[in-house]
């Protein structure tokens, strides 16, 4: 069996975290700027009903499972940022090496 490479791991983590990030982003946007704001700021005593309650549950979600979800999402975002930067640096280093080799070959042939 072929081992998982750094690139593949980066891709798989991105595939898993992308839908969760979309849910967090959209629910936050709808709660803060969207249809459910109703022109008023957050009020502690105001009852939350219907779709708004679902959005609040999706976005903040109290409970052990939801805490694990948020922890997984945060770790995934952090992993994507760090591994993406490392992949970029590795690719830049490889491109520079190729350019230097091509330049050296041009000098030797010229």
C-alpha positions as CSV (number, residue, x, y, z in Angstrom):
1,X,0.0,0.0,0.0
2,X,1.3,3.4,-1.0
3,X,1.9,5.8,2.0
4,X,0.0,9.0,2.3
5,X,2.1,12.0,1.2
6,X,2.1,15.5,2.7
7,X,0.2,16.8,-0.4
8,X,-2.4,14.1,-0.1
9,X,-2.9,14.7,3.6
10,X,-3.3,18.4,3.0
11,X,-5.9,17.7,0.3
12,X,-7.9,15.2,2.5
13,X,-8.0,17.6,5.5
14,X,-9.2,20.4,3.1
15,X,-11.9,18.1,1.7
16,X,-13.1,17.4,5.3
17,X,-12.9,20.9,6.7
18,X,-14.3,22.8,3.7
19,X,-18.0,21.9,4.2
20,X,-17.7,22.6,7.9
21,X,-16.1,26.0,7.2
22,X,-18.9,26.8,4.7
23,X,-21.6,26.0,7.3
24,X,-19.9,28.2,9.9
25,X,-19.4,31.0,7.5
26,X,-23.0,31.0,6.1
27,X,-24.7,30.5,9.5
28,X,-22.6,33.4,10.9
29,X,-23.4,35.7,8.0
30,X,-27.1,34.9,8.1
31,X,-27.1,35.5,11.9
32,X,-25.1,38.7,11.7
33,X,-26.0,40.4,8.4
34,X,-28.8,38.3,6.9
35,X,-32.5,37.9,6.8
36,X,-32.7,36.9,10.5
37,X,-31.2,40.1,12.0
38,X,-34.5,42.0,11.9
39,X,-32.7,45.4,12.4
40,X,-31.9,44.8,16.1
41,X,-28.8,43.9,18.0
42,X,-28.5,40.7,20.0
43,X,-30.8,40.8,23.0
44,X,-30.3,38.3,25.8
45,X,-34.0,38.0,26.6
46,X,-35.2,37.6,23.0
47,X,-36.6,34.2,22.1
48,X,-35.0,32.5,19.1
49,X,-37.4,30.5,16.9
50,X,-37.6,28.6,13.6
51,X,-34.7,28.8,11.1
52,X,-32.9,31.3,13.4
53,X,-32.8,28.6,16.1
54,X,-31.3,26.2,13.7
55,X,-28.7,28.7,12.6
56,X,-27.8,29.5,16.2
57,X,-27.4,25.7,16.9
58,X,-25.3,25.2,13.8
59,X,-23.1,28.2,14.5
60,X,-22.6,28.0,18.2
61,X,-23.9,24.5,19.0
62,X,-23.5,23.9,22.8
63,X,-22.7,20.4,23.9
64,X,-19.9,17.9,23.7
65,X,-20.4,16.9,20.1
66,X,-20.5,20.5,19.0
67,X,-17.4,21.3,21.0
68,X,-15.6,18.5,19.3
69,X,-16.9,19.8,15.9
70,X,-15.5,23.3,16.6
71,X,-12.2,21.8,17.9
72,X,-11.9,19.7,14.7
73,X,-12.7,22.7,12.5
74,X,-10.2,24.9,14.2
75,X,-7.5,22.3,14.1
76,X,-8.3,21.7,10.4
77,X,-8.0,25.4,9.6
78,X,-4.7,25.6,11.4
79,X,-3.4,22.5,9.7
80,X,-4.4,23.9,6.2
81,X,-2.7,27.2,6.9
82,X,0.6,25.7,8.1
83,X,0.7,22.8,5.6
84,X,-0.3,25.1,2.7
85,X,2.6,27.5,3.6
86,X,5.0,24.6,3.8
87,X,3.8,23.2,0.4
88,X,4.3,26.7,-1.1
89,X,7.8,27.0,0.2
90,X,8.7,23.5,-1.0
91,X,7.3,24.3,-4.5
92,X,9.2,27.6,-4.6
93,X,12.4,25.9,-3.7
94,X,11.9,23.3,-6.4
95,X,11.2,25.9,-9.0
96,X,14.3,27.8,-8.0
97,X,16.4,24.6,-8.2
98,X,15.0,23.9,-11.7
99,X,15.8,27.5,-12.9
100,X,19.3,27.2,-11.5
101,X,19.9,23.9,-13.3
102,X,18.5,25.2,-16.5
103,X,20.8,28.3,-16.2
104,X,23.8,26.0,-15.5
105,X,23.0,23.8,-18.5
106,X,22.8,26.9,-20.7
107,X,26.2,28.1,-19.6
108,X,27.8,24.7,-20.1
109,X,26.3,24.4,-23.6
110,X,27.0,28.0,-24.6
